[in-house]
Amino acid sequence: LVEREADLERKRLGVDRDGFSVGSDGKALTTVGYSRRSVFEQAKQAGLDDGKSLELASQFVSEQGMPMGYQQNTGGWGMAVYEGINKAWEEQKRADLRQPNGDTAAPASPMSPAANRPTSQRTVNISLLGKSTSVNVVSDTDSNNLVSVLRQLEAAAGAAS
């Protein structure tokens, strides 16, 4: 009976057993905060160098910590950051592929056998909303595709809230 009263009081206050705020569906509310560091780290994880990563961080987060640089993107700030990192990565890869005579070699297709060749099986641990899941990947392409899908979901969740 005491526990039932405590549950009713938590429900009235809009919190769960751990003290976290809950929505009308009873699930804990979550939020994502962005900073220059988070953009920098995302860019670094994509394989960009420190200079370009810092440039992107300054492009998308003001000195006051406010998101910026996404007004023309209908997908919102998260999608603009994702697209900015992808564009910078592509530019960097094209520059890396330049041959001494100035020609540019065509980048390998993500679906080419060489790009999806297994490197070694590894496990990627994902934690979403307090639940942890392990995913086995066998190639860099698998790992990059997984990260890409998760970033798109993050951006979509930010746009929906």
C-alpha positions as CSV (number, residue, x, y, z in Angstrom):
1,L,0.0,0.0,0.0
2,V,2.8,2.4,0.8
3,E,4.5,1.6,-2.5
4,R,1.2,2.2,-4.4
5,E,0.9,5.6,-2.7
6,A,4.5,6.5,-3.6
7,D,3.7,5.5,-7.2
8,L,0.7,7.7,-7.3
9,E,2.6,10.6,-5.9
10,R,5.4,10.2,-8.5
11,K,2.8,10.0,-11.2
12,R,1.2,13.3,-9.9
13,L,4.6,14.9,-9.9
14,G,5.5,13.6,-13.3
15,V,8.6,11.7,-12.4
16,D,9.6,8.0,-12.5
17,R,11.1,5.9,-9.7
18,D,14.5,7.3,-10.4
19,G,13.3,10.9,-10.2
20,F,13.5,11.6,-13.9
21,S,10.7,13.6,-15.6
22,V,8.3,11.6,-17.6
23,G,6.0,12.4,-20.5
24,S,2.3,11.7,-20.8
25,D,3.2,8.2,-22.0
26,G,5.1,7.5,-18.7
27,K,8.5,7.3,-20.5
28,A,11.5,9.3,-19.3
29,L,12.0,12.5,-21.2
30,T,15.4,12.9,-22.9
31,T,17.2,15.8,-24.5
32,V,20.4,16.2,-26.4
33,G,22.7,19.1,-25.9
34,Y,25.2,20.2,-28.6
35,S,28.5,22.0,-28.2
36,R,31.5,22.9,-30.3
37,R,33.2,19.9,-28.7
38,S,30.4,17.5,-29.8
39,V,30.6,18.7,-33.4
40,F,34.4,18.5,-33.2
41,E,34.2,15.0,-31.9
42,Q,31.7,13.9,-34.6
43,A,33.9,15.3,-37.3
44,K,37.0,13.6,-35.8
45,Q,35.1,10.3,-35.7
46,A,34.3,10.8,-39.4
47,G,38.1,10.9,-40.1
48,L,38.6,14.7,-40.5
49,D,41.7,16.3,-39.2
50,D,41.8,18.7,-36.2
51,G,41.8,21.9,-38.3
52,K,38.8,21.0,-40.4
53,S,36.9,19.5,-37.3
54,L,37.5,22.8,-35.4
55,E,36.3,24.8,-38.5
56,L,33.1,22.8,-38.6
57,A,32.5,23.2,-34.9
58,S,32.9,27.0,-35.2
59,Q,30.6,26.9,-38.3
60,F,27.7,25.2,-36.5
61,V,28.0,26.4,-32.8
62,S,28.5,30.0,-31.8
63,E,30.9,31.1,-29.1
64,Q,27.8,31.4,-26.8
65,G,27.0,27.7,-27.5
66,M,24.0,28.4,-29.7
67,P,23.4,26.2,-32.8
68,M,23.8,28.1,-36.1
69,G,24.4,27.5,-39.8
70,Y,21.3,25.4,-40.5
71,Q,18.6,27.9,-41.5
72,Q,18.6,26.7,-45.1
73,N,18.4,23.0,-44.1
74,T,14.9,21.7,-43.8
75,G,16.2,18.8,-41.8
76,G,17.2,21.1,-38.9
77,W,20.5,21.7,-37.2
78,G,21.5,18.0,-36.6
79,M,21.0,17.2,-40.3
80,A,23.0,20.3,-41.3
81,V,25.9,19.2,-39.1
82,Y,25.7,15.7,-40.5
83,E,25.7,17.0,-44.1
84,G,28.5,19.5,-43.4
85,I,30.7,16.7,-42.0
86,N,30.0,14.5,-44.9
87,K,30.8,17.2,-47.4
88,A,34.1,18.0,-45.7
89,W,34.9,14.3,-45.5
90,E,34.3,14.0,-49.3
91,E,36.4,17.1,-50.0
92,Q,39.2,15.7,-47.9
93,K,39.1,12.3,-49.6
94,R,39.1,13.9,-53.1
95,A,42.1,16.0,-52.1
96,D,43.8,12.8,-50.8
97,L,43.2,11.1,-54.1
98,R,44.8,13.8,-56.2
99,Q,47.6,12.3,-58.2
100,P,50.9,14.1,-58.8
101,N,49.8,15.2,-62.3
102,G,46.7,17.0,-60.9
103,D,44.2,14.3,-62.0
104,T,41.7,13.1,-59.5
105,A,41.2,9.4,-59.1
106,A,37.5,8.3,-58.8
107,P,36.6,7.5,-55.2
108,A,35.7,3.9,-54.5
109,S,32.0,3.2,-54.4
110,P,30.8,2.4,-50.9
111,M,29.3,-0.8,-52.5
112,S,32.6,-1.9,-54.2
113,P,34.0,-5.2,-53.0
114,A,37.2,-3.5,-51.9
115,A,35.3,-1.0,-49.7
116,N,33.3,-3.7,-48.0
117,R,36.1,-6.2,-47.6
118,P,36.0,-7.6,-44.0
119,T,38.8,-6.2,-41.9
120,S,38.1,-8.0,-38.7
121,Q,34.9,-8.6,-36.8
122,R,34.3,-6.2,-33.9
123,T,31.5,-5.3,-31.7
124,V,30.0,-1.8,-31.6
125,N,28.1,-1.0,-28.3
126,I,25.2,1.3,-28.7
127,S,23.4,2.9,-25.7
128,L,20.0,4.5,-26.5
129,L,17.6,5.8,-23.9
130,G,19.4,3.8,-21.2
131,K,19.3,0.5,-23.0
132,S,22.6,-1.0,-24.3
133,T,22.8,-3.1,-27.5
134,S,25.7,-4.8,-29.1
135,V,26.1,-4.9,-32.9
136,N,28.7,-7.0,-34.7
137,V,30.3,-5.4,-37.8
138,V,32.8,-7.0,-40.1
139,S,33.9,-4.1,-42.2
140,D,34.6,-0.4,-42.1
141,T,31.6,0.1,-44.4
142,D,29.3,-1.7,-41.9
143,S,30.6,0.5,-39.1
144,N,30.3,3.7,-41.1
145,N,26.8,2.8,-42.2
146,L,25.7,2.1,-38.6
147,V,27.1,5.5,-37.5
148,S,25.3,7.2,-40.4
149,V,21.9,5.6,-39.6
150,L,22.3,6.6,-35.9
151,R,23.2,10.2,-36.8
152,Q,20.2,10.4,-39.1
153,L,17.9,9.0,-36.3
154,E,19.4,11.6,-33.9
155,A,18.7,14.4,-36.3
156,A,15.2,13.2,-37.0
157,A,14.5,12.9,-33.2
158,G,15.8,16.4,-32.7
159,A,13.6,17.7,-35.5
160,A,10.5,15.9,-34.1
161,S,10.9,17.4,-30.6
